[in-house]
Amino acid sequence: MTAQANYQHISVLLNEALEGLAIKPAGLYVDGTFGRGGHSRALLAALAPEGRLVAFDKDPEAIRTGNELAAIDGRFVVVQRSFADMAQELKDKGLHGKIDGVLLDLGVSSPQLDDPERGFSFLNDGPLDMRMNPGLGQSAADWINSAAEADIATVLKEYGEERFSKRMARAVVTRRAQIPFTRTADLAAVIKEANPAWEKGKHPATRAFQGIRIFINRELDDLADGLRAALDVLAPGGRLVVISFHSLEDRLVKQFMRREAKGAPLPRDLPIRDIDIAVSVNLVGKAIKPSAAEVAANPRSRSAVLRIAEKR
């Protein structure tokens, strides 16, 4: 495995995330996506000695880095689970309903993208894996070599928003009948050949790889479960801050927060006042995007959107 220390990860919207959490120095916080610890370290720097931070991540390399941080800071602990499982984990720790803030920084980290051995990127050839935790579940190679053509097309369209999904799926199935896919560059080349048109400045396999990665890691399912879990574990007045990086994630986050802020839909003719409708959160401000300076310094931040909700 390539040494992860060689890869730099720049935390996106760091100051905005900390402001959104409205940090209480003695509070209890959750970083649902530890990554390489940029947000966690900044959070710990803002906490008093009695504050506490629990982080989650599926990636074994992230857990290794997290354990190193935990060894030198007794206020911190990292758990190798999806943030979708935070409710049960925090119940076990006696912290359920006591959390002052939850931060979710979605998607893949720069070290994951930049390490060819992880198989997330087509820019550098590597094993076709794409799993956040390589020790669990089906790899991208296993899936792409066995899935039905229609299922591949559906994943590329729904999760990658790829308009040429059917052409790509047909090309993949045709090629794998001769030689199975094992490498990222090989799959990217076949997808590129099947893509008749793509956005300027974007690799023709970008959307397809995004779709496969999201599917393999159940990212949208985890996000839906994680948003509900975050709301459950927060104390009244606790903040939920979510940073998303593509439209599918942001749409899910936006719809969840708006729905929780409005309460359950009721029949129009029901004689009930707005004040009597049970709502679970207040929306805090508008969606926040990176400044031009941040995008210039870290181009990967350009699609980021931060949203904040406060539990009532």
C-alpha positions in Angstrom: 0.0 0.0 0.0 1.3 3.4 -0.9 2.2 5.5 2.1 -0.7 7.9 2.7 1.5 10.5 4.4 2.7 11.5 0.9 -0.8 12.8 0.0 -2.0 16.2 1.0 -5.6 16.8 2.0 -6.9 20.3 2.3 -10.1 20.6 4.3 -12.8 22.3 2.3 -14.8 25.2 3.9 -13.0 24.7 7.2 -13.8 28.0 8.8 -17.3 28.0 7.5 -17.9 24.6 9.0 -16.6 25.6 12.4 -18.7 28.7 12.4 -21.7 26.7 11.4 -21.3 24.3 14.3 -21.4 27.3 16.8 -18.8 25.4 18.9 -19.3 25.3 22.7 -15.8 24.8 24.2 -17.1 22.1 26.6 -19.4 20.5 24.0 -19.7 17.0 22.5 -19.2 16.8 18.8 -19.2 14.2 16.0 -17.0 14.3 12.8 -18.9 11.8 10.6 -16.1 11.6 8.0 -12.7 11.8 9.6 -10.7 11.5 6.4 -7.2 12.7 7.3 -8.4 14.7 10.3 -8.4 18.3 9.0 -11.8 19.2 10.4 -11.3 17.1 13.5 -8.0 18.8 14.4 -9.6 22.2 13.9 -12.6 21.2 16.1 -10.3 19.9 18.8 -8.4 23.2 18.8 -11.6 25.0 19.5 -12.6 22.7 22.4 -11.7 23.0 26.0 -10.2 20.2 28.0 -13.6 18.9 29.0 -14.9 18.9 25.4 -15.1 15.7 23.4 -15.0 14.6 19.8 -16.1 11.2 18.3 -15.1 10.6 14.6 -16.3 8.0 12.2 -14.7 6.6 9.0 -14.8 3.4 7.0 -11.3 3.8 5.5 -8.6 1.8 7.3 -6.0 4.4 6.5 -8.2 7.1 8.0 -8.6 5.0 11.1 -4.8 4.6 11.3 -4.4 8.3 11.3 -7.3 8.8 13.7 -5.8 6.3 16.2 -2.5 8.3 16.1 -4.5 11.4 17.0 -6.4 9.6 19.7 -3.2 8.5 21.3 -2.1 12.1 21.9 -5.5 13.6 22.7 -7.7 12.0 25.2 -10.7 14.1 24.1 -10.8 12.2 20.8 -11.9 8.8 19.7 -12.3 7.4 16.2 -14.6 4.5 15.2 -14.3 2.4 12.0 -18.0 2.5 11.0 -20.1 4.4 8.6 -21.6 7.7 10.0 -24.9 6.0 9.1 -24.3 3.9 12.2 -23.6 6.8 14.6 -26.9 6.5 16.5 -26.2 3.0 17.7 -22.5 3.7 18.4 -23.3 6.8 20.5 -26.1 4.9 22.4 -23.4 2.4 23.3 -21.2 5.3 24.6 -24.0 6.9 26.5 -23.9 10.0 24.3 -27.2 9.6 22.3 -29.2 12.9 22.4 -26.3 14.8 24.0 -24.3 15.8 20.9 -23.9 19.6 20.3 -22.9 19.3 16.7 -22.4 16.8 13.8 -20.2 17.5 10.8 -20.5 15.5 7.6 -17.9 16.2 4.9 -19.1 13.9 2.1 -17.4 12.2 -0.8 -13.8 10.9 -1.2 -10.8 12.5 0.3 -7.7 13.7 -1.7 -5.6 10.8 -0.4 -8.1 8.3 -1.6 -8.3 9.9 -5.0 -4.5 10.4 -5.3 -3.5 6.9 -4.3 -3.7 4.7 -7.5 -3.9 1.6 -5.3 -7.3 2.5 -4.1 -8.8 2.5 -7.6 -10.9 5.7 -7.2 -9.3 7.6 -10.0 -8.6 6.9 -13.7 -5.8 9.6 -13.9 -3.3 7.1 -12.5 -3.7 3.4 -13.3 -4.5 1.1 -10.4 -6.5 -1.9 -9.3 -10.2 -1.4 -10.0 -11.4 -1.4 -6.3 -13.1 1.9 -5.2 -14.2 0.6 -1.8 -13.9 3.0 1.2 -13.1 0.0 3.2 -11.2 -2.5 0.9 -11.9 -5.3 3.4 -15.6 -5.2 3.1 -18.1 -5.7 0.3 -17.8 -6.1 -3.5 -15.0 -4.3 -5.4 -15.8 -2.3 -8.5 -14.0 -5.0 -10.6 -16.2 -7.7 -9.1 -19.3 -5.7 -9.9 -18.5 -4.5 -13.3 -17.5 -8.0 -14.4 -20.7 -9.6 -13.3 -23.5 -7.1 -13.3 -26.3 -7.2 -15.9 -25.9 -4.6 -18.7 -29.2 -2.9 -17.7 -28.0 -2.6 -14.1 -24.7 -1.0 -15.2 -26.6 1.5 -17.3 -28.9 2.3 -14.4 -26.0 2.9 -12.0 -24.2 5.2 -14.5 -27.3 7.2 -15.2 -28.8 7.5 -11.7 -25.6 7.9 -9.7 -23.2 9.3 -12.3 -25.9 11.4 -14.1 -24.3 10.0 -17.3 -26.5 10.6 -20.4 -24.7 8.0 -22.5 -25.0 5.3 -19.8 -26.6 2.7 -22.2 -23.8 3.0 -24.7 -21.1 2.7 -22.0 -22.8 -0.3 -20.4 -23.0 -2.1 -23.8 -19.3 -1.4 -24.4 -18.3 -2.7 -21.0 -20.3 -5.9 -21.3 -19.0 -6.5 -24.8 -15.3 -6.0 -23.7 -15.5 -8.0 -20.5 -16.7 -11.1 -22.5 -13.2 -11.2 -23.9 -11.1 -10.0 -21.0 -12.4 -9.1 -17.5 -11.7 -5.6 -16.2 -9.1 -5.4 -13.4 -7.5 -1.9 -13.8 -8.9 1.6 -13.7 -7.1 2.8 -16.8 -8.6 -0.1 -18.8 -12.1 0.6 -17.8 -11.7 4.4 -18.3 -10.4 3.7 -21.9 -13.4 1.6 -22.8 -15.8 4.2 -21.3 -14.0 7.0 -23.1 -14.4 5.2 -26.5 -18.1 4.8 -25.9 -18.6 8.5 -24.9 -19.4 10.5 -28.0 -19.4 13.9 -26.2 -18.4 15.2 -22.8 -17.9 18.5 -21.0 -14.8 20.5 -21.8 -12.1 20.1 -19.3 -13.6 16.9 -17.9 -12.4 13.4 -18.6 -15.0 11.4 -20.5 -15.1 8.7 -17.8 -15.6 11.2 -14.9 -19.4 10.7 -14.4 -19.2 6.9 -14.9 -16.5 6.5 -12.3 -18.5 8.7 -9.9 -21.6 6.5 -10.4 -19.7 3.3 -9.8 -18.0 4.6 -6.7 -21.3 5.9 -5.2 -23.0 2.6 -5.9 -20.2 0.4 -4.6 -20.0 2.3 -1.3 -23.8 2.9 -0.9 -23.0 6.6 -0.5 -26.5 7.9 -1.0 -28.1 5.2 1.2 -25.5 6.0 3.9 -26.2 9.7 3.6 -30.0 9.3 3.9 -29.5 7.1 7.0 -26.8 9.3 8.4 -28.9 12.5 8.2 -31.6 10.8 10.2 -29.1 9.4 12.6 -27.5 12.8 13.1 -30.8 14.4 13.9 -31.5 11.6 16.4 -28.2 12.0 18.3 -28.2 15.8 18.5 -29.3 17.6 21.7 -31.9 20.4 21.3 -30.0 23.4 19.9 -27.4 21.1 18.4 -26.1 21.9 14.9 -25.9 19.7 11.8 -23.4 20.9 9.2 -23.1 19.0 5.9 -20.6 19.6 3.1 -21.5 18.0 -0.2 -19.6 17.8 -3.5 -22.1 16.9 -6.2 -25.7 17.6 -7.0 -27.1 14.2 -5.9 -25.7 14.7 -2.4 -26.7 18.3 -2.1 -30.2 17.6 -3.4 -30.7 14.9 -0.8 -29.3 17.1 2.0 -31.4 20.2 1.0 -34.6 18.1 0.7 -34.0 16.5 4.1 -33.3 19.8 5.9 -36.3 21.5 4.2 -38.6 18.7 5.0 -37.6 18.6 8.7 -37.9 22.4 8.9 -41.5 22.3 7.5 -42.8 19.3 9.4 -44.8 16.4 8.0 -47.2 17.4 5.2 -50.8 17.7 6.2 -54.1 17.9 4.3 -54.8 21.5 3.2 -58.3 21.6 4.8 -57.1 20.3 8.2 -57.9 22.9 10.9 -54.4 23.3 12.4 -52.2 26.3 12.9 -48.6 26.5 11.6 -47.4 26.8 15.1 -48.9 23.4 16.0 -47.1 21.6 13.2 -44.2 19.5 14.7 -40.9 20.5 13.1 -37.5 19.2 14.1 -35.0 21.7 12.8 -34.5 25.4 12.0 -32.5 26.2 8.8 -29.5 28.4 9.6 -28.6 30.8 6.8 -28.4 30.0 3.1 -26.2 27.4 1.3 -22.5 28.4 1.5 -20.0 27.9 -1.3 -16.2 28.3 -1.3 -14.7 31.7 -2.0 -12.9 32.4 -5.2 -9.7 32.4 -3.2 -10.4 28.9 -1.8 -11.2 27.5 -5.2 -8.0 29.0 -6.6 -6.0 27.4 -3.8 -7.9 24.1 -3.9 -9.7 23.4 -7.2 -11.3 20.3 -5.7 -13.4 22.6 -3.6 -15.2 24.3 -6.5 -18.3 22.1 -6.3 -18.7 22.1 -2.5 -21.9 23.3 -0.9 -22.3 23.7 2.9 -25.7 23.6 4.6 -26.6 24.1 8.3 -29.6 23.1 10.4 -30.2 23.4 14.1 -32.3 20.9 16.1 -35.3 22.4 17.8 
